[in-house]
Amino acid sequence: MFHSRNQQLRDIERWQSAGWIEPASADAIRADLAARRSGLDLATVLGTLAAILIGFAVISFVAANWQTLSKLNRLAIIAAGLWSFLGLGIWLRRKGYPGIADAALLGAVATYGGGIMLIAQMYHMDGHPPDAVLLWAAGAVLAGMLTLSNPVLAAALVLFCVWSIMETAVFSSRPHVHWSFLPAWAVVASGFAITRWKPGLHLLAIALSGWIVLLGYLIDRSPEMYRGHAIVTLIGVTLAGLSIAAGPVIDRWRQVSGAMLMYGFSITFAGALALQFIADRHGEHTLWLGTLTLAAIVGALGWAWRTDNRPVLWLAYSAFGIEIFSLYLKKIGTLLGTSAFFGVTGLMLAALAWVAVRLHKAKSDTEDAAT
């Protein structure tokens, strides 16, 4: 289940008021939540921005004085900036300032990337541009693994995503599936597994979800692209189904089944939308595709309500609105058919709402009887 820190504090107050937990226990829980709080402080945020800006300032200074500096001086300035940031980051980490240390390490990554571009220009290296981004990402992930810096690992993941997009669509004569992204993603994932940084897991899931959704447009290059988007939808359904069927087993390893459902549902809906409104351009399968999609959304709503998975609940609400509006735009020419479709859907949801109300009332009566 997903709860914000404020919601958790409100729940503790409610439980204490109801007499379910003692005041001392409530204070201990609040102290534990405060100790595990991972939010960024202002100094870390400002330090991160400052480090990145200073890193690019070094590169800009070299670029501005490009013609007046010798090659040796250019390389010396870039190397000095890089190693100064690295040394500062290590020193700050040892002094007990991990947030600002990560900012300095990000400055080193920025300096390293800018240095790659300037050195390539200096020696007139006319190679494959994505290779420079790959080299930058490789340096970033190496620094992140050696220092166990979560922000640096996150920057490496972003760079790998940029590299993959460049290889797939920007610098490719024919768009294709970029399988090389997967081992790069796995290297960053191993780093986040070591540091156990929860936001990193979400970044990994977002990156992989985007890569999977793009498969629908790259696997099948036919005008309809049914096969590609069907594969994407099947992957999403499989992930969502595993999170439901094997949720308790998964959560014994780590509490990720709820997030797994969220990303599985997102992939499923992205694939279903593409099937309906990109692959099925002539509307030949709109009725049954739309019905299946709405049924999946309603099922996700019910499961999210039952398990108190609020991110999935709000995602499903949003997906329902997007689906209905998209169907309306596609079938606006046949008003009678549209009216019948929406009428049946509305009656079905009204019946489900009545069932939900009855279940909620029965649950409340059970809780009242227990107290």
Secondary structure, 3 states (H helix, E strand, C coil): CCCCHHHHHHHHHHHHHCCCCCHHHHHHHHHHHHHCCCCCCHHHHHHHHHHHHHHHHHHHHHHHCCCCCCHHHHHHHHHHHHHHHHHHHHHHHHCCCHHHHHHHHHHHHHHHHHHHHHHHHHCCCCCCHHHHHHHHHHHHHHHHHHHCCHHHHHHHHHHHHHHHHHHHHHCCCCCCCCCCHHHHHHHHHHHHHHHCCHHHHHHHHHHHHHHHHHHHHHCCCCCCCHHHHHHHHHHHHHHHHHHHHCHHHHHHHCCCHHHHHHHHHHHHHHHHHHHHHHHCCCCCCHHHHHHHHHHHHHHHHHHHHHHCCHHHHHHHHHHHHHHHHHHHHHCCCCHHHHHHHHHHHHHHHHHHHHHHHHHHHHHHHHHHHHC
